[in-house]
Amino acid sequence: MLSRASRLAVVALLIAGAVPAAQPAYAAGRGYVRLAHLSPDTPAVDVYLSSQTGAISEQVFPGVGYGVMSAYLALPAGGYTVSMRASGAPKSAPPVLTTQVSVAAGEAYTIAGVGRYADLGLRVLTDDLSLPANGQAKVRVIQASVQAPVLGVALPDGTSVAENVAFATATAYQLVKPGDWRLVISPADGRAPTGVDCSLQPGNVYSLLILDGPKGLRSELRTDATRSGGVPTGGVETGAGGAAPPLWPMAGALLLVAMGALWGLRRRAAQVW
Protein backbone atom coordinates (compact mmCIF):
# COMPACT_ATOMS: atom_id res chain seq x y z
CA MET A 1 0.00 0.00 0.00
CA LEU A 2 1.50 3.35 -1.00
CA SER A 3 1.97 5.95 1.70
CA ARG A 4 0.42 9.40 1.34
CA ALA A 5 3.82 10.92 0.42
CA SER A 6 4.38 8.22 -2.17
CA ARG A 7 0.95 8.84 -3.73
CA LEU A 8 1.67 12.58 -3.90
CA ALA A 9 4.97 11.92 -5.63
CA VAL A 10 3.38 9.66 -8.22
CA VAL A 11 0.58 12.15 -8.91
CA ALA A 12 3.06 15.01 -9.28
CA LEU A 13 5.17 13.04 -11.72
CA LEU A 14 2.11 12.09 -13.76
CA ILE A 15 0.95 15.72 -13.93
CA ALA A 16 4.41 16.91 -14.94
CA GLY A 17 4.59 14.24 -17.62
CA ALA A 18 1.18 15.27 -18.92
CA VAL A 19 2.30 18.83 -19.70
CA PRO A 20 2.22 18.90 -23.53
CA ALA A 21 5.65 19.42 -25.09
CA ALA A 22 4.21 20.31 -28.49
CA GLN A 23 2.03 23.29 -27.62
CA PRO A 24 3.02 26.87 -26.74
CA ALA A 25 1.50 28.49 -23.67
CA TYR A 26 -1.78 30.32 -24.13
CA ALA A 27 -3.64 32.62 -21.76
CA ALA A 28 -6.98 31.04 -20.82
CA GLY A 29 -9.90 32.18 -22.98
CA ARG A 30 -7.69 34.25 -25.28
CA GLY A 31 -6.57 34.15 -28.88
CA TYR A 32 -3.65 35.96 -30.47
CA VAL A 33 -3.64 38.57 -33.23
CA ARG A 34 -0.76 40.45 -34.83
CA LEU A 35 -0.92 43.16 -37.46
CA ALA A 36 1.32 43.73 -40.47
CA HIS A 37 1.82 46.15 -43.38
CA LEU A 38 3.08 44.12 -46.33
CA SER A 39 2.20 46.28 -49.35
CA PRO A 40 5.42 47.66 -50.92
CA ASP A 41 3.91 50.70 -52.67
CA THR A 42 1.39 51.66 -49.98
CA PRO A 43 2.33 54.59 -47.70
CA ALA A 44 2.27 54.28 -43.92
CA VAL A 45 -1.14 53.74 -42.36
CA ASP A 46 -2.83 54.09 -38.98
CA VAL A 47 -4.24 50.72 -37.90
CA TYR A 48 -7.36 50.52 -35.73
CA LEU A 49 -8.34 47.39 -33.79
CA SER A 50 -11.73 47.34 -32.08
CA SER A 51 -13.83 44.71 -30.34
CA GLN A 52 -17.30 44.10 -31.70
CA THR A 53 -18.51 43.36 -28.15
CA GLY A 54 -16.55 45.99 -26.23
CA ALA A 55 -14.22 43.38 -24.71
CA ILE A 56 -11.27 45.80 -25.01
CA SER A 57 -10.89 49.50 -25.66
CA GLU A 58 -10.11 50.46 -29.25
CA GLN A 59 -6.41 50.19 -30.07
CA VAL A 60 -4.71 52.57 -32.52
CA PHE A 61 -1.28 51.92 -34.04
CA PRO A 62 -0.15 55.10 -35.84
CA GLY A 63 2.27 55.38 -38.75
CA VAL A 64 2.70 51.68 -39.54
CA GLY A 65 5.00 51.37 -42.54
CA TYR A 66 5.82 48.65 -45.06
CA GLY A 67 7.50 45.63 -43.52
CA VAL A 68 6.27 46.29 -39.99
CA MET A 69 4.77 43.34 -38.12
CA SER A 70 3.63 43.64 -34.50
CA ALA A 71 4.06 41.11 -31.71
CA TYR A 72 0.98 39.05 -30.96
CA LEU A 73 -1.75 40.77 -28.96
CA ALA A 74 -3.50 38.50 -26.44
CA LEU A 75 -7.21 39.20 -26.98
CA PRO A 76 -10.37 37.81 -25.37
CA ALA A 77 -12.09 35.39 -27.75
CA GLY A 78 -14.72 37.11 -29.91
CA GLY A 79 -15.23 39.27 -32.98
CA TYR A 80 -12.91 42.16 -33.92
CA THR A 81 -12.73 44.78 -36.64
CA VAL A 82 -9.40 45.88 -38.15
CA SER A 83 -9.31 49.09 -40.18
CA MET A 84 -6.54 51.00 -41.92
CA ARG A 85 -6.55 54.74 -42.61
CA ALA A 86 -3.91 56.91 -44.24
CA SER A 87 -1.33 57.91 -41.66
CA GLY A 88 -2.51 61.04 -39.84
CA ALA A 89 -6.06 60.88 -41.20
CA PRO A 90 -8.79 61.64 -38.64
CA LYS A 91 -10.73 58.77 -37.19
CA SER A 92 -13.82 60.16 -38.90
CA ALA A 93 -12.23 59.56 -42.33
CA PRO A 94 -13.45 56.47 -44.19
CA PRO A 95 -10.97 53.61 -43.77
CA VAL A 96 -8.88 52.58 -46.76
CA LEU A 97 -9.46 48.97 -45.76
CA THR A 98 -11.48 47.13 -43.17
CA THR A 99 -12.08 43.50 -42.26
CA GLN A 100 -13.60 41.41 -39.51
CA VAL A 101 -11.94 38.49 -37.74
CA SER A 102 -13.39 35.98 -35.32
CA VAL A 103 -10.75 35.21 -32.70
CA ALA A 104 -11.03 31.74 -31.15
CA ALA A 105 -9.47 30.88 -27.81
CA GLY A 106 -6.10 29.19 -28.26
CA GLU A 107 -5.76 30.23 -31.92
CA ALA A 108 -3.45 32.80 -33.52
CA TYR A 109 -3.87 35.06 -36.56
CA THR A 110 -1.83 37.48 -38.66
CA ILE A 111 -3.88 40.27 -40.25
CA ALA A 112 -1.90 41.93 -43.03
CA GLY A 113 -2.40 44.60 -45.64
CA VAL A 114 -1.14 42.88 -48.79
CA GLY A 115 -0.89 43.44 -52.55
CA ARG A 116 -0.15 46.58 -54.54
CA TYR A 117 -1.83 49.82 -53.56
CA ALA A 118 -4.14 49.62 -56.59
CA ASP A 119 -5.67 46.36 -55.37
CA LEU A 120 -4.78 46.51 -51.68
CA GLY A 121 -6.53 44.06 -49.41
CA LEU A 122 -6.54 42.84 -45.82
CA ARG A 123 -5.79 39.16 -45.45
CA VAL A 124 -6.33 37.06 -42.34
CA LEU A 125 -3.78 34.27 -41.98
CA THR A 126 -4.37 31.48 -39.48
CA ASP A 127 -1.06 30.79 -37.77
CA ASP A 128 -0.15 27.23 -36.79
CA LEU A 129 1.82 27.68 -33.56
CA SER A 130 1.94 24.00 -32.56
CA LEU A 131 5.56 23.33 -31.68
CA PRO A 132 7.63 20.86 -33.70
CA ALA A 133 9.22 17.87 -32.07
CA ASN A 134 12.64 18.33 -30.51
CA GLY A 135 15.37 18.37 -33.10
CA GLN A 136 13.28 20.28 -35.66
CA ALA A 137 12.22 23.85 -36.39
CA LYS A 138 9.13 25.01 -38.26
CA VAL A 139 9.08 27.89 -40.75
CA ARG A 140 6.77 29.39 -43.37
CA VAL A 141 7.36 32.05 -46.01
CA ILE A 142 5.26 35.22 -46.33
CA GLN A 143 5.96 36.73 -49.76
CA ALA A 144 5.65 40.53 -49.83
CA SER A 145 8.06 41.40 -52.66
CA VAL A 146 7.02 42.78 -56.05
CA GLN A 147 10.65 42.85 -57.19
CA ALA A 148 10.47 39.06 -57.36
CA PRO A 149 6.78 38.25 -57.91
CA VAL A 150 7.45 34.50 -57.73
CA LEU A 151 10.33 32.96 -55.81
CA GLY A 152 11.65 29.91 -54.02
CA VAL A 153 13.49 29.48 -50.74
CA ALA A 154 15.96 26.67 -50.06
CA LEU A 155 18.63 25.57 -47.60
CA PRO A 156 22.27 25.80 -48.78
CA ASP A 157 22.28 22.09 -49.68
CA GLY A 158 19.35 22.65 -52.04
CA THR A 159 16.66 21.30 -49.71
CA SER A 160 13.50 23.25 -50.56
CA VAL A 161 11.73 25.29 -47.90
CA ALA A 162 9.19 26.76 -50.34
CA GLU A 163 8.73 26.75 -54.12
CA ASN A 164 6.93 29.08 -56.54
CA VAL A 165 5.71 31.42 -53.81
CA ALA A 166 3.68 34.21 -55.44
CA PHE A 167 3.54 37.81 -54.28
CA ALA A 168 0.94 38.47 -51.54
CA THR A 169 0.72 34.81 -50.49
CA ALA A 170 1.98 32.74 -47.58
CA THR A 171 3.06 29.12 -47.54
CA ALA A 172 2.15 26.44 -45.06
CA TYR A 173 4.64 25.83 -42.28
CA GLN A 174 7.41 23.37 -43.11
CA LEU A 175 9.59 21.29 -40.81
CA VAL A 176 13.30 22.00 -41.32
CA LYS A 177 16.55 21.04 -39.69
CA PRO A 178 17.53 23.72 -37.13
CA GLY A 179 20.83 25.55 -37.35
CA ASP A 180 22.53 28.72 -38.50
CA TRP A 181 21.72 28.80 -42.19
CA ARG A 182 22.27 31.04 -45.17
CA LEU A 183 18.96 30.53 -46.92
CA VAL A 184 18.87 30.98 -50.66
CA ILE A 185 16.04 33.08 -52.13
CA SER A 186 15.74 32.43 -55.87
CA PRO A 187 13.48 34.59 -58.10
CA ALA A 188 11.60 32.47 -60.62
CA ASP A 189 12.63 34.75 -63.50
CA GLY A 190 16.21 33.50 -63.34
CA ARG A 191 17.80 36.50 -61.65
CA ALA A 192 20.68 35.88 -59.28
CA PRO A 193 19.62 34.40 -55.94
CA THR A 194 19.91 36.29 -52.66
CA GLY A 195 21.48 34.79 -49.54
CA VAL A 196 19.81 35.37 -46.17
CA ASP A 197 21.46 34.52 -42.86
CA CYS A 198 19.11 33.19 -40.20
CA SER A 199 19.23 31.09 -37.07
CA LEU A 200 16.52 28.47 -36.67
CA GLN A 201 16.38 27.08 -33.15
CA PRO A 202 15.06 23.57 -32.40
CA GLY A 203 11.48 23.49 -31.21
CA ASN A 204 10.64 27.01 -32.46
CA VAL A 205 8.14 28.31 -35.03
CA TYR A 206 9.03 31.10 -37.49
CA SER A 207 7.67 33.27 -40.28
CA LEU A 208 10.18 34.43 -42.89
CA LEU A 209 9.09 37.72 -44.48
CA ILE A 210 10.42 38.39 -47.99
CA LEU A 211 10.39 42.15 -48.62
CA ASP A 212 11.57 44.68 -51.18
CA GLY A 213 14.65 46.64 -50.21
CA PRO A 214 16.38 49.65 -51.79
CA LYS A 215 19.00 47.34 -53.32
CA GLY A 216 17.03 44.19 -53.94
CA LEU A 217 15.35 41.61 -51.76
CA ARG A 218 15.56 41.70 -48.00
CA SER A 219 14.08 39.45 -45.36
CA GLU A 220 13.04 39.41 -41.73
CA LEU A 221 12.72 36.29 -39.61
CA ARG A 222 9.92 36.57 -37.05
CA THR A 223 9.61 34.17 -34.13
CA ASP A 224 6.00 33.00 -33.90
CA ALA A 225 6.40 30.69 -30.89
CA THR A 226 9.21 29.19 -28.84
CA ARG A 227 9.53 26.00 -26.87
CA SER A 228 10.88 27.88 -23.85
CA GLY A 229 8.87 31.11 -24.00
CA GLY A 230 5.46 30.35 -25.48
CA VAL A 231 3.90 32.97 -27.75
CA PRO A 232 5.72 36.33 -27.97
CA THR A 233 3.04 38.89 -27.10
CA GLY A 234 2.52 42.59 -26.59
CA GLY A 235 0.07 44.15 -24.16
CA VAL A 236 -3.36 45.05 -25.51
CA GLU A 237 -3.41 48.51 -23.96
CA THR A 238 0.13 49.65 -24.76
CA GLY A 239 1.35 47.40 -27.55
CA ALA A 240 4.24 46.22 -25.39
CA GLY A 241 4.57 43.58 -22.76
CA GLY A 242 6.02 40.27 -21.73
CA ALA A 243 5.65 36.86 -23.27
CA ALA A 244 2.83 34.56 -22.28
CA PRO A 245 3.91 32.37 -19.34
CA PRO A 246 5.54 29.16 -20.58
CA LEU A 247 4.43 25.73 -19.48
CA TRP A 248 7.82 24.37 -18.53
CA PRO A 249 8.22 26.24 -15.19
CA MET A 250 4.99 24.54 -14.01
CA ALA A 251 6.40 21.16 -14.97
CA GLY A 252 9.69 21.97 -13.28
CA ALA A 253 7.96 22.98 -10.04
CA LEU A 254 5.92 19.79 -10.04
CA LEU A 255 9.04 17.73 -10.61
CA LEU A 256 10.73 19.45 -7.66
CA VAL A 257 7.73 18.60 -5.47
CA ALA A 258 7.91 14.99 -6.60
CA MET A 259 11.68 14.79 -6.04
CA GLY A 260 11.25 16.24 -2.56
CA ALA A 261 8.59 13.70 -1.69
CA LEU A 262 10.68 10.81 -3.02
CA TRP A 263 13.75 12.07 -1.13
CA GLY A 264 11.65 12.05 2.07
CA LEU A 265 10.60 8.45 1.41
CA ARG A 266 14.20 7.36 0.84
CA ARG A 267 15.31 9.13 4.02
CA ARG A 268 12.66 7.36 6.12
CA ALA A 269 13.50 4.04 4.46
CA ALA A 270 17.16 4.52 5.37
CA GLN A 271 16.18 5.14 8.98
CA VAL A 272 14.17 1.90 9.02
CA TRP A 273 17.02 -0.11 7.62
Order of alpha helices (4+ residues) and beta strands (2+ residues): alpha-beta-beta-beta-beta-beta-beta-beta-beta-beta-beta-beta-beta-beta-beta-beta-beta-beta-beta-alpha
